[in-house]
Amino acid sequence: MSSEMTPLQKSVLERYQSLAESLRELKETLSDLNNTHENSKPEEILQEMREIEVKISLVSTLMKGAVYSLVLQRWADKNPQV
């Protein structure tokens, strides 16, 4: 059996490495949140999370609108007779 990895195997390992790093960062972030808010009431934390959720939702909506506008503009540029 060959000890050389195929490009697909290398790609899969790189993705697993990236996933592992993301999970490590998530763990650190959650630990920081737990340490920062250990004396806070759950209601206060939930309220902060709701505010973040609203902001993320707004950014998502704006992003979708921008992408939709870009797609329509490119379609119009390719099909000027319509």
Backbone as a chain_set.jsonl record, in Angstrom:
{"seq": "MSSEMTPLQKSVLERYQSLAESLRELKETLSDLNNTHENSKPEEILQEMREIEVKISLVSTLMKGAVYSLVLQRWADKNPQV", "coords": {"N": [[0.826, -1.182, 0.0], [0.523, 2.222, -0.784], [2.263, 4.984, 0.645], [1.805, 7.532, -0.011], [-0.467, 10.261, -0.123], [-3.588, 10.851, -1.694], [-4.825, 13.661, -3.626], [-7.498, 14.096, -2.883], [-7.641, 12.845, -0.36], [-5.847, 14.463, 1.049], [-7.241, 16.871, 0.934], [-9.536, 16.23, 2.415], [-8.386, 15.739, 4.933], [-7.382, 18.308, 5.467], [-9.758, 19.722, 5.688], [-10.864, 18.48, 7.947], [-8.963, 19.293, 9.794], [-9.386, 22.051, 9.769], [-12.019, 22.084, 10.742], [-11.6, 21.023, 13.305], [-10.055, 23.08, 14.423], [-11.921, 25.167, 14.375], [-13.823, 24.151, 16.164], [-12.28, 24.116, 18.49], [-11.894, 26.871, 18.848], [-14.568, 27.613, 19.257], [-15.06, 26.284, 21.663], [-13.32, 27.701, 23.358], [-14.477, 30.243, 23.214], [-17.024, 29.748, 24.31], [-16.221, 29.007, 26.886], [-15.117, 31.431, 27.728], [-17.445, 33.012, 27.692], [-18.92, 31.718, 29.689], [-17.304, 32.214, 31.909], [-17.306, 34.991, 31.989], [-19.974, 35.626, 32.412], [-20.754, 34.355, 34.749], [-21.984, 35.229, 37.089], [-24.259, 36.352, 36.219], [-27.784, 36.622, 35.582], [-29.842, 34.103, 34.075], [-31.851, 35.211, 32.469], [-30.825, 37.693, 31.722], [-28.648, 36.971, 30.145], [-30.004, 35.628, 28.124], [-31.449, 37.742, 27.023], [-29.358, 39.282, 25.954], [-28.481, 37.494, 24.031], [-30.711, 37.411, 22.375], [-30.666, 40.001, 21.325], [-28.33, 39.856, 19.827], [-29.133, 37.903, 18.016], [-31.124, 39.295, 16.581], [-29.572, 41.238, 15.321], [-27.925, 39.611, 13.724], [-29.856, 38.488, 12.085], [-30.735, 40.761, 10.705], [-28.392, 41.467, 9.285], [-28.175, 39.179, 7.713], [-30.517, 39.381, 6.145], [-29.972, 41.762, 4.737], [-27.716, 40.914, 3.348], [-28.763, 38.858, 1.733], [-30.486, 40.388, 0.137], [-28.617, 41.997, -1.203], [-27.182, 40.076, -2.662], [-29.243, 39.027, -4.256], [-29.913, 41.303, -5.736], [-27.507, 41.676, -7.13], [-27.433, 39.319, -8.672], [-29.731, 39.683, -10.266], [-28.944, 42.023, -11.627], [-26.704, 41.121, -13.087], [-27.988, 39.229, -14.666], [-29.661, 40.882, -16.135], [-27.732, 42.337, -17.522], [-26.724, 40.372, -19.211], [-28.935, 39.725, -20.713], [-30.12, 41.916, -22.437], [-32.29, 42.467, -24.128], [-34.645, 41.636, -22.912]], "CA": [[0.0, 0.0, 0.0], [1.322, 3.429, -0.936], [2.198, 5.927, 1.767], [1.424, 8.822, -0.578], [-1.893, 10.581, -0.04], [-4.183, 11.424, -2.899], [-5.305, 15.036, -3.391], [-8.762, 14.034, -2.156], [-7.335, 12.539, 1.039], [-5.25, 15.674, 1.629], [-8.32, 17.844, 1.09], [-10.379, 15.796, 3.536], [-7.634, 15.988, 6.172], [-7.33, 19.758, 5.685], [-11.084, 20.14, 6.168], [-10.977, 18.022, 9.335], [-8.104, 20.164, 10.593], [-10.104, 23.316, 9.884], [-13.151, 21.845, 11.632], [-11.069, 20.871, 14.665], [-9.666, 24.414, 14.888], [-13.16, 25.912, 14.631], [-14.408, 23.625, 17.401], [-11.433, 24.601, 19.589], [-12.229, 28.288, 19.045], [-15.905, 27.65, 19.844], [-14.918, 25.884, 23.065], [-12.718, 28.828, 24.08], [-15.479, 31.309, 23.28], [-18.034, 29.349, 25.293], [-15.594, 29.094, 28.212], [-15.043, 32.854, 28.062], [-18.797, 33.463, 28.011], [-19.286, 31.168, 30.991], [-16.53, 32.901, 32.944], [-17.707, 36.391, 32.011], [-21.357, 35.762, 32.856], [-21.09, 33.36, 35.773], [-22.853, 35.816, 38.114], [-25.424, 36.942, 35.562], [-29.009, 35.839, 35.576], [-30.109, 33.523, 32.75], [-32.691, 36.124, 31.689], [-29.953, 38.723, 31.165], [-27.89, 36.34, 29.074], [-30.951, 35.37, 27.047], [-31.747, 39.028, 26.393], [-28.194, 39.62, 25.131], [-28.477, 36.589, 22.881], [-31.789, 37.853, 21.484], [-30.187, 41.186, 20.626], [-27.375, 39.374, 18.828], [-29.922, 37.21, 16.997], [-31.775, 40.309, 15.754], [-28.535, 41.847, 14.484], [-27.534, 38.617, 12.723], [-30.971, 38.391, 11.151], [-30.697, 41.955, 9.868], [-27.259, 41.327, 8.373], [-28.542, 38.121, 6.767], [-31.499, 39.935, 5.215], [-29.274, 42.701, 3.866], [-26.833, 40.137, 2.487], [-29.599, 38.198, 0.724], [-30.932, 41.423, -0.777], [-27.483, 42.393, -2.039], [-26.902, 38.977, -3.593], [-30.362, 38.986, -5.201], [-29.748, 42.456, -6.61], [-26.363, 41.395, -7.994], [-27.841, 38.284, -9.631], [-30.637, 40.328, -11.221], [-28.169, 42.952, -12.453], [-25.92, 40.329, -14.047], [-28.924, 38.629, -15.609], [-30.09, 41.97, -17.018], [-26.61, 42.67, -18.387], [-26.586, 39.301, -20.206], [-30.167, 39.659, -21.482], [-30.61, 43.295, -22.547], [-33.518, 42.565, -24.911], [-35.826, 41.253, -22.131]], "C": [[0.874, 1.251, 0.0], [1.153, 4.358, 0.261], [1.847, 7.338, 1.304], [-0.081, 9.028, -0.445], [-2.362, 11.163, -1.367], [-4.613, 12.857, -2.598], [-6.624, 15.061, -2.611], [-8.526, 13.765, -0.677], [-6.74, 13.764, 1.742], [-6.332, 16.726, 1.892], [-9.21, 17.502, 2.278], [-9.67, 16.068, 4.861], [-7.539, 17.479, 6.485], [-8.661, 20.269, 6.213], [-11.309, 19.692, 7.612], [-10.131, 18.899, 10.261], [-8.784, 21.511, 10.816], [-11.287, 23.191, 10.844], [-12.69, 21.738, 13.083], [-10.68, 22.228, 15.243], [-10.9, 25.256, 15.209], [-13.813, 25.45, 15.927], [-13.6, 24.061, 18.622], [-11.749, 26.062, 19.903], [-13.607, 28.435, 19.682], [-15.847, 27.292, 21.326], [-14.336, 27.024, 23.9], [-13.718, 29.968, 24.251], [-16.545, 30.984, 24.318], [-17.474, 29.393, 26.713], [-15.504, 30.546, 28.661], [-16.408, 33.402, 28.451], [-19.226, 32.972, 29.386], [-18.566, 31.898, 32.113], [-16.964, 34.349, 33.094], [-19.069, 36.565, 32.661], [-21.735, 34.802, 33.988], [-21.994, 33.909, 36.873], [-24.112, 36.441, 37.525], [-26.621, 36.01, 35.65], [-29.224, 35.276, 34.174], [-30.943, 34.443, 31.86], [-31.848, 37.212, 31.022], [-29.158, 38.175, 29.984], [-28.794, 36.096, 27.868], [-31.299, 36.657, 26.302], [-30.598, 39.465, 25.49], [-28.157, 38.763, 23.875], [-29.563, 36.969, 21.884], [-31.367, 39.07, 20.68], [-29.205, 40.802, 19.53], [-28.116, 38.693, 17.684], [-30.592, 38.202, 16.05], [-30.747, 40.944, 14.806], [-28.095, 40.883, 13.38], [-28.614, 38.478, 11.667], [-30.983, 39.578, 10.195], [-29.572, 41.859, 8.845], [-27.562, 40.273, 7.306], [-29.514, 38.635, 5.717], [-30.842, 40.897, 4.234], [-28.367, 41.977, 2.878], [-27.623, 39.45, 1.382], [-30.085, 39.203, -0.315], [-29.827, 41.851, -1.725], [-27.166, 41.32, -3.075], [-27.991, 38.901, -4.653], [-30.241, 40.123, -6.214], [-28.607, 42.226, -7.602], [-26.717, 40.374, -9.06], [-28.763, 38.885, -10.68], [-29.886, 41.267, -12.164], [-27.354, 42.195, -13.496], [-26.819, 39.685, -15.089], [-29.38, 39.68, -16.624], [-28.987, 42.358, -17.985], [-26.447, 41.63, -19.506], [-27.777, 39.235, -21.139], [-30.762, 41.054, -21.662], [-31.925, 43.432, -23.302], [-34.769, 42.249, -24.101], [-36.35, 42.417, -21.339]], "O": [[1.868, 1.311, 0.724], [0.062, 4.501, 0.813], [1.62, 8.23, 2.122], [-0.867, 8.099, -0.63], [-1.627, 11.868, -2.058], [-4.749, 13.227, -1.432], [-6.84, 15.942, -1.778], [-9.154, 14.398, 0.172], [-7.087, 14.064, 2.884], [-6.337, 17.384, 2.933], [-9.591, 18.38, 3.053], [-10.283, 16.57, 5.803], [-7.608, 17.869, 7.65], [-8.698, 21.142, 7.08], [-11.878, 20.436, 8.411], [-10.543, 19.207, 11.379], [-8.76, 22.049, 11.923], [-11.529, 24.08, 11.66], [-13.317, 22.298, 13.982], [-10.939, 22.503, 16.415], [-10.918, 25.977, 16.207], [-14.302, 26.27, 16.703], [-14.173, 24.345, 19.674], [-11.859, 26.447, 21.067], [-13.799, 29.285, 20.552], [-16.51, 27.925, 22.148], [-14.797, 27.285, 25.012], [-13.791, 30.584, 25.314], [-16.927, 31.843, 25.113], [-18.181, 29.777, 27.645], [-15.776, 30.865, 29.818], [-16.529, 34.16, 29.414], [-19.824, 33.72, 30.16], [-19.159, 32.17, 33.157], [-16.988, 34.879, 34.205], [-19.298, 37.538, 33.38], [-22.91, 34.478, 34.16], [-22.701, 33.141, 37.526], [-24.935, 36.995, 38.253], [-26.488, 34.792, 35.774], [-28.831, 35.902, 33.189], [-30.768, 34.457, 30.642], [-32.124, 37.607, 29.889], [-29.015, 38.836, 28.955], [-28.395, 36.331, 26.728], [-31.428, 36.65, 25.078], [-30.828, 39.962, 24.387], [-27.839, 39.249, 22.79], [-29.358, 36.861, 20.675], [-31.67, 39.167, 19.491], [-29.243, 41.357, 18.432], [-27.77, 38.879, 16.518], [-30.623, 37.973, 14.841], [-31.032, 41.158, 13.628], [-27.913, 41.292, 12.233], [-28.313, 38.362, 10.48], [-31.219, 39.408, 8.999], [-29.78, 42.141, 7.665], [-27.24, 40.461, 6.133], [-29.353, 38.356, 4.529], [-31.121, 40.854, 3.036], [-28.259, 42.372, 1.717], [-27.205, 39.455, 0.224], [-30.097, 38.908, -1.51], [-30.069, 42.048, -2.916], [-26.91, 41.632, -4.238], [-27.689, 38.729, -5.834], [-30.445, 39.919, -7.411], [-28.735, 42.548, -8.783], [-26.349, 40.536, -10.223], [-28.592, 38.621, -11.87], [-30.164, 41.3, -13.362], [-27.319, 42.589, -14.661], [-26.456, 39.602, -16.262], [-29.473, 39.402, -17.82], [-29.262, 42.676, -19.142], [-26.071, 41.981, -20.624], [-27.649, 38.735, -22.256], [-31.812, 41.346, -21.09], [-32.618, 44.434, -23.129], [-35.871, 42.563, -24.552], [-37.341, 42.279, -20.622]]}, "num_chains": 1, "name": "protein.A"}
